[in-house]
Each structure stands twice: as structure tokens, then as C-alpha cells.
Amino acid sequence: MKNVKLSVLDLVAVGEGFTAGEAIQNSVHLAQKVEELGYERYWFAEHHNSASIASSATVLLIGKIAEHTKTMRVGSGGIMLPNHKPLIVAEQFGTLDAMYPGRIDLGVGRAPGTDPTTAEALGRSAYGAPNHFPEDVEQLQTYLGANEGARVHAFPGENSNVPIYILGSSLFSAELAAQMGLPYAFASHFAPNYLEQALQLYRTQFKPSEYLDKPYTIACVNGMAADTNEEAEHMVTSLYQYFLGIVKGSPKKLMPAIDSMKEIWTMNERYAVLEALRYTFKGGPEKVKNQLQSFLQITQVDEIMVTSHIYEPAERVHSYEIIMQALKELQEN
């Protein structure tokens, strides 16, 4: 636990009454604050065709945050690789690394990050498919490495060796990360079912590589910390409303917190939302510290990545303050 790191995953959720530009500026402010607090990295997730998420142009956001911070690592959590040509991704991240050397991460996944119709509009069927994902990752490694004797090069990008992370929510991603000797990040903030099994599989099958000599694990969770348990219970209703929209197939912008969800969801919908959001650190400082300790004891991860769908920007910043303080107290004991 002494060496566990905390990081941030930002979907740039657009709250009701906010513009996309305001949501991005809120992310810049949050990134600057969490850098001061000692968070390790700040990642953006690629999503498309969603009015509630402003992280579709993931590479641009990474550059924006890197420009407005000083030391914190910045990257993708992740780039949905089958949506893109590996050469383009290598050039983009090679360019970021040229501008912000030693600070850029490239997390990659194989999901579309959107609906099937939008995936087709992105050219996903033409450019690649999920079953080509391992080969696409290998191409990325080639372009970002020495790539000697090749006819096609990534400039900038070649010899940058931007670190690649495998993202996923299944056993396939765990096995692939292990076989390739790459760090592994699990999306337990919305897909909790295979977390422990995937981590175990990754660790037992891990093969050391030129990139990594031993397993490195990241788990993403939802963070909803406040000064009191009651405040946190109120604040989390924004997340519940947001995810309920996804469950019902009608996603909406991030809504303000409300007093009760009873009149909004059915029992089945409540179960679906709470089951998907099983790994949500929610409460006042002491409760969140206990949740953090329990999660680390169960998972033994090297790093926890926190995502926070909190409507009020100031409350979101404060939540990250409380969570970092909780980890520091655990590490001091």
C-alpha cells in the first residue's frame, strides 16, 4: 500500500446548463488541482456521439491538459484503437511526446466507445475490427520504437517509446496484456464483474518484456467523497441519474444532485445501476478511507484511477482532495 498511486480518468462530462467549452475548462482546473495534490496521471476516455461527453477528440484534450500542467503524466484511457489507423495514433502521440517529453501515456482499448451506427461512421469496419486489436498494438509498438529498415515511419513518434497500456473489462484484455508484457488497466468503474479474475489471470500469465519487468495493475473506480456521508449520498445522485440514462438507452447530460432517486428509477433499474457502479467510493473522509483500504486489500493493485461524475465543479475538486488525503493516511499507518 505504501507505493500505491492515485490517478484521474476524465470523460469530460457536460453538465446540464454547461457548454462543452466550460466542461473542458473545468477539466483544466481539475487537472491543475490534482497535480498539486500528487496524483500520478490524468487520462481521457474516447467516446463519440454523446452530448453528455466532450472527450471525443481525445488527443486534443491530452495536449490541452499537458500544456496547462507541469509534471503530471497525461494520456488516454483510452484510445479505441479499432477506430483508428495505428500509424495515425503513433504520429499523434509521438507529436505529443515531442512537445511534452516523458509525460505522455497511450492507453488503448478495443471497444467502439459508441453505438454501432456511429462506429460505422467512424470507419471502424474499414479500418479494423476488435479481433485485429493485438496486431494493431504490435504495429503501434513498432512505430513508436526503433522501426529499423521499415519503409513507413512515424515522424514524430519513432524512438519515442511512448508507454502503452492495455485497457479492458474482460479476460481477453488481461491475457493480452500479460502475453505482451504491458501494464493493464481494468474498467471496474462500470464493468466490475471480472475485476478480480482478470487481475489474477494477468498476474499469473505475465511475461516480462522490454517494456515491463513485472506486472503493473490499475483499477478504475468512481469517487464520490464529501465532508459528510449525507453530502456524499446526495452528490452521488448525479452519477445515478447519468448511468440510469445509459441503462435506459437514453443518455442525458450530467444532472444536478437530487434528494431522492425513488421516483426516478424502478427496482430493476436501481439494481442494474448499482450493480454496474459496484466499485464506487462514496461517503465522508473516514468511510472513503475504509472503502479504499478494503479495495486495496482485495485487489492489491498498483494504482487506483478515480473518475467522478459530480455536477458541481468545486465539489468534484474537493472529492479528489478527500480521496488523496485518505490514501495518505493509510500509507502513513
For each residue, the residues with C-beta under 8 A, 3 or more apart:
1: 4 293 296 330 331
2: 331
3: 302
4: 1 296 301 302 303 304 327 331
5: 39 40 302 303 304
6: 38 39 40 303 304 305 306 323 324 327
7: 39 40 41 42 43 218 303 304 305 306
8: 30 31 34 39 41 42 43 305 306 307 320
9: 43 44 45 77 189 220 305 306 307
10: 27 30 31 42 43 44 45 55 307
11: 44 45 47 53 55 307 309
12: 20 23 24 27 44 53 54 55 61
13: 23 52 53 54 242 253 254 309
14: 18 19 20 23 51 52 53 54 253 254
15: 18 23 253 254 255 256 311
16: 252 253 254 255 256 311
17:
18: 14 15 22 23 26 253
19: 14 22 23
20: 12 14 23 24 54
21: 24 25
22: 18 19 25 26
23: 12 13 14 15 18 19 20 26 27 54
24: 12 20 21 27 28 54 61 64
25: 21 22 28 29
26: 18 22 23 29 30 313 316
27: 10 12 23 24 30 31 61 65
28: 24 25 31 32 64 65 68
29: 25 26 32 33 313 317
30: 8 10 26 27 33 34 313 316 317 320
31: 8 10 27 28 34 35 42 65 68 69 72 74
32: 28 29 35 36 68 69
33: 29 30 36 37 317 320 321
34: 8 30 31 37 39 42 72 320 324
35: 31 32 38 39 42 69 70 71 72
36: 32 33
37: 33 34 320 321 324
38: 6 35 324
39: 5 6 7 8 34 35 42 72 320 324
40: 5 6 7 72 73 303
41: 7 8 72 73 74 75 105 305
42: 7 8 10 31 34 35 39 65 69 72 73 74 75
43: 7 8 9 10 74 75 76 77 78 105 107 305
44: 9 10 11 12 55 58 61 62 65 75 76 77
45: 9 10 11 55 58 76 77 78 113
46: 55 56 58 76 78 79 80 83 113
47: 11 50 53 55 56 113 114
48: 56 112 113 114 118 119 122
49: 114 115 118
50: 47 53 56 114 251
51: 14 251 253
52: 13 14 242 245 251 252 253 254
53: 11 12 13 14 47 50 56
54: 12 13 14 20 23 24
55: 10 11 12 44 45 46 47 58 61
56: 46 47 48 50 53
57: 60 61
58: 44 45 46 55 61 62 76 79
59: 62 63 76 79 92 93 96
60: 57 63 64
61: 12 24 27 44 55 57 58 64 65
62: 44 58 59 65 66 74 75 76 96 104
63: 59 60 66 67 96 99 100
64: 24 28 60 61 67 68
65: 27 28 31 42 44 61 62 68 69 74
66: 62 63 69 74 96 99 100 103 104
67: 63 64 100
68: 28 31 32 64 65
69: 31 32 35 42 65 66 72 74
70: 35
71: 35 103
72: 31 34 35 39 40 41 42 69 103
73: 40 41 42 103 104 105
74: 31 41 42 43 62 65 66 69 100 103 104 105
75: 41 42 43 44 62 104 105 106 107 165
76: 43 44 45 46 58 59 62 79 105 106 107 108
77: 9 43 44 45 107 165 167 185 220 305
78: 43 45 46 81 106 107 108 109 165 167 185
79: 46 58 59 76 83 84 89 106 107 108 109
80: 46 83 84 108 109 110 111 112 113
81: 78 84 86 89 108 109 110 128 133 136 137 140
82: 110 112 124 127 128 129 130 132 133 136
83: 46 79 80 112 113 119 122 123 124 127
84: 79 80 81 88 89 127
85: 88 89 127 128
86: 81 89 90 136 139 140 143
87: 90 91 139 143 152 154
88: 84 85 91 92
89: 79 81 84 85 86 92 93 106 108 140
90: 86 87 93 94 139 140 143 144 154 157
91: 87 88 94 95 143 154 155 156 157
92: 59 88 89 95 96
93: 59 89 90 96 97 104 106 144 157 160 162
94: 90 91 97 98 143 144 154 155 156 157 158 160 162
95: 91 92 98 99 156 157
96: 59 62 63 66 92 93 99 100 104 162
97: 93 94 100 101 102 103 104 156 157 160 162
98: 94 95 101 156 160
99: 63 66 95 96
100: 63 66 67 74 96 97 103 104
101: 97 98
102: 97
103: 66 71 72 73 74 97 100
104: 62 66 73 74 75 93 96 97 100 162
105: 41 43 73 74 75 76 162 163 165
106: 75 76 78 79 89 93 140 144 162 163 164 165
107: 43 75 76 77 78 79 164 165 166 167 185
108: 76 78 79 80 81 89 136 137 140 164 165 166 167
109: 78 79 80 81 113 166 167 168 173
110: 80 81 82 130 133 168 173
111: 80 130
112: 48 80 82 83 115 116 118 119 122 124
113: 45 46 47 48 80 83 109
114: 47 48 49 50 118 119 122
115: 49 112 118 119
116: 112 119 120
117: 120 121
118: 48 49 112 114 115 121 122
119: 48 83 112 114 115 116 122 124 125
120: 116 117 123 124 125
121: 117 118
122: 48 83 112 114 118 119 127
123: 83 120 126 127
124: 82 83 112 119 120 127 128 129
125: 119 120 129
126: 123
127: 82 83 84 85 122 123 124
128: 81 82 85 124 132 133 136
129: 82 124 125 132
130: 82 110 111 133
131:
132: 82 128 129 135 136
133: 81 82 110 128 130 136 137 176
134: 137 138 176 180
135: 132 138 139
136: 81 82 86 108 128 132 133 139 140
137: 81 108 133 134 140 141 164 166 176 180 182
138: 134 135 141 142 180
139: 86 87 90 135 136 142 143
140: 81 86 89 90 106 108 136 137 143 144 164
141: 137 138 144 145 164 211
142: 138 139 145 147 150
143: 86 87 90 91 94 139 140 147 152 153 154 157 158
144: 90 93 94 106 140 141 154 157 158 159 160 161 162 164
145: 141 142 158 159 161
146: 158 159
147: 142 143 150 153 154 158 159
148:
149:
150: 142 147 153
151:
152: 87 143
153: 143 147 150 157 158
154: 87 90 91 94 143 144 147 157 158
155: 91 94 158
156: 91 94 95 97 98 160
157: 90 91 93 94 95 97 143 144 153 154 160 162
158: 94 143 144 145 146 147 153 154 155
159: 144 145 146 147
160: 93 94 97 98 144 156 157
161: 144 145
162: 93 94 96 97 104 105 106 144 157
163: 105 106 183 211
164: 106 107 108 137 140 141 144 182 211
165: 75 77 78 105 106 107 108 182 183 184 185 218
166: 107 108 109 137 173 176 177 180 182 183 184 185
167: 77 78 107 108 109 173 185 186 187
168: 109 110 172 173 174 176 177 184 185 186 187 198
169: 173 186 187 188 190 191 194 198
170: 173 174 194 198
171: 174 175 194 197 198 201
172: 168 175 176
173: 109 110 166 167 168 169 170 176 177 184 186 198
174: 168 170 171 177 178 184 186 194 198 199 201 202 205
175: 171 172 178 179 201 202 205
176: 133 134 137 166 168 172 173 179 180
177: 166 168 173 174 180 182 183 184 202 206
178: 174 175 181 184 201 202 203 204 205 206 207 215
179: 175 176 205 207
180: 134 137 138 166 176 177 207 209
181: 178 206 207 208 209 210 211 212
182: 137 164 165 166 177 209 211 212
183: 163 165 166 177 212 215 216 217 218
184: 165 166 168 173 174 177 178 198 199 202 215 216 217 218
185: 77 78 107 165 166 167 168 217 218 219 220 305
186: 167 168 169 173 174 194 195 198 199 217 218 219 220
187: 167 168 169 190 191 220
188: 169 191 192 195 219 220 221 278 279
189: 9 220 221 222 277 279 280 307
190: 169 187 243 276 277
191: 169 187 188 194 276
192: 188 195 275 276 278 279
193:
194: 169 170 171 174 186 191 197 198
195: 186 188 192 198 199 219 279 299
196: 199 200 298 299
197: 171 194 200 201
198: 168 169 170 171 173 174 184 186 194 195 201 202
199: 174 184 186 195 196 202 203 217 219 299 300 301
200: 196 197 203 204
201: 171 174 175 178 197 198 204 205
202: 174 175 177 178 184 198 199 205 206 215 217
203: 178 199 200 206 215 217
204: 178 200 201
205: 174 175 178 179 201 202
206: 177 178 181 202 203 214 215
207: 178 179 180 181
208: 181 212 213 214
209: 180 181 182 212 213
210: 181
211: 141 163 164 181 182
212: 181 182 183 208 209 215 216
213: 208 209
214: 206 208
215: 178 183 184 202 203 206 212
216: 183 184 212 302 303
217: 183 184 185 186 199 202 203 299 300 301 302 303
218: 7 165 183 184 185 186 301 302 303 304 305
219: 185 186 188 195 199 279 295 299 301 303 304 305
220: 9 77 185 186 187 188 189 304 305 306 307
221: 188 189 279 280 281 295 304 305 306 307
222: 189 239 277 279 280 281 282 306 307 308 309
223: 280 281 288 306 307 308 319 320 323
224: 232 235 236 239 280 281 282 283 308 310 319
225: 232 281 282 283 284 285 288 318 319 320 322 323 326
226: 229 231 232 235 283 284 315 318 319 322
227: 231 284 285 318 322
228: 231 232 284
229: 226 232 233 283 284 287
230: 233 234
231: 226 227 228 234 235 284
232: 224 225 226 228 229 235 236 282 283 284 287 288
233: 229 230 236 237 282 283
234: 230 231 237 257 258 259
235: 224 226 231 232 238 257 310 311 312 315 319
236: 224 232 233 239 240 257 280 282
237: 233 234 240 241 257 258 259 260 261
238: 235 241 242 254 255 256 257 309 310 311
239: 222 224 236 242 243 277 280 309 310
240: 236 237 243 244 261 265 273 277
241: 237 238 244 245 252 254 255 258 261 264
242: 13 52 238 239 245 246 251 252 254 255 309
243: 190 239 240 246 247 273 276 277
244: 240 241 247 248 261 264 265 269 273
245: 52 241 242 248 250 251 252
246: 242 243 249 251
247: 243 244 269 272 273 276
248: 244 245 269
249: 246
250: 245
251: 50 51 52 242 245 246
252: 16 52 241 242 245 255
253: 13 14 15 16 18 51 52
254: 13 14 15 16 52 238 241 242 309 311
255: 15 16 238 241 242 252 258 311
256: 15 16 238 311 312
257: 234 235 236 237 238 311 312
258: 234 237 241 255 261 264
259: 234 237
260: 237 263
261: 237 240 241 244 258 264 265 270
262: 265
263: 260
264: 241 244 258 261
265: 240 244 261 262 269 270 273
266: 269 270
267: 270 271
268: 271 272
269: 244 247 248 265 266 272 273
270: 261 265 266 267 273 274
271: 267 268 274 275
272: 247 268 269 275 276
273: 240 243 244 247 265 269 270 276 277
274: 270 271 277 278
275: 192 271 272 278
276: 190 191 192 243 247 272 273
277: 189 190 222 239 240 243 273 274 280
278: 188 192 274 275
279: 188 189 192 195 219 221 222 295
280: 189 221 222 223 224 236 239 277
281: 221 222 223 224 225 288 291 292 295 306 323
282: 222 224 225 232 233 236 287 288 291
283: 224 225 226 229 232 233 286 287 288 291
284: 225 226 227 228 229 231 232 287 288 322
285: 225 227 288 289 322 325 326
286: 283 289 290
287: 229 232 282 283 284 290 291
288: 223 225 232 281 282 283 284 285 291 292 322 323 326
289: 285 286 292 293 326 329 330
290: 286 287 293 294
291: 281 282 283 287 288 294 295
292: 281 288 289 295 296 304 323 326 327 330
293: 1 289 290 296 297 330
294: 290 291 297 298
295: 219 221 279 281 291 292 298 299 304
296: 1 4 292 293 299 300 301 304 330
297: 293 294 300
298: 196 294 295
299: 195 196 199 217 219 295 296
300: 199 217 296 297
301: 4 199 217 218 219 296 304
302: 3 4 5 216 217 218
303: 4 5 6 7 40 216 217 218 219
304: 4 5 6 7 218 219 220 221 292 295 296 301 327
305: 6 7 8 9 41 43 77 185 218 219 220 221
306: 6 7 8 9 220 221 222 223 281 320 323
307: 8 9 10 11 189 220 221 222 223
308: 222 223 224 316 319 320
309: 11 13 222 238 239 242 254
310: 224 235 238 239 315 316 319
311: 15 16 235 238 254 255 256 257 315
312: 235 256 257 315 316
313: 26 29 30 316 317
314: 317 318
315: 226 235 310 311 312 318 319
316: 26 30 308 310 312 313 319 320
317: 29 30 33 313 314 320 321
318: 225 226 227 314 315 321 322
319: 223 224 225 226 235 308 310 315 316 322 323
320: 8 30 33 34 37 39 223 225 306 308 316 317 323 324
321: 33 37 317 318 324 325
322: 225 226 227 284 285 288 318 319 325 326
323: 6 223 225 281 288 292 306 319 320 326 327
324: 6 34 37 38 39 320 321 327 328
325: 285 321 322 328 329
326: 225 285 288 289 292 322 323 329 330
327: 4 6 292 304 323 324 330 331
328: 324 325 331 332
329: 289 325 326 332 333
330: 1 289 292 293 296 326 327 333
331: 1 2 4 327 328
332: 328 329
333: 329 330
